[in-house]
Amino acid sequence: MTTAETLKARLVELEAEIARLDGETTQQLSPKFADQANDLEELGTNEALEAHYKQEIEQITRALHRIEAGTYGTCENCGADINPQRLKAQPDATRCINCAA
Ligand SMILES: [Zn+2]
């Protein structure tokens, strides 16, 4: 798989995960108060997760734009190749480890 394909597959996964979380949060709260407290706690967790996923989607979208532009994996500051491990951890990295520091 190319990097773009890997990133697009991850995008699909993230969208599905967000759809699943949205489905859970629109469920009615349990009638019993004790259960309600649990539900609310879970709601908070889901929202945090969803925010996290949306952030990752933004990073991946930026990375895909860079792939299309042909600048992906190249440091925008010094022009060196960005370490593949670094790109894996942060797909939208635009600088090599030396320039990012
Ligand atoms: Zn650099």
Boltz pocket constraint, residues with backbone or C-beta under 6 A from the ligand:
constraints:
  - pocket:
      binder: B
      contacts: [[A, 75], [A, 76], [A, 77], [A, 78], [A, 79], [A, 80], [A, 95], [A, 96], [A, 97], [A, 98], [A, 99], [A, 100]]
      max_distance: 6.0
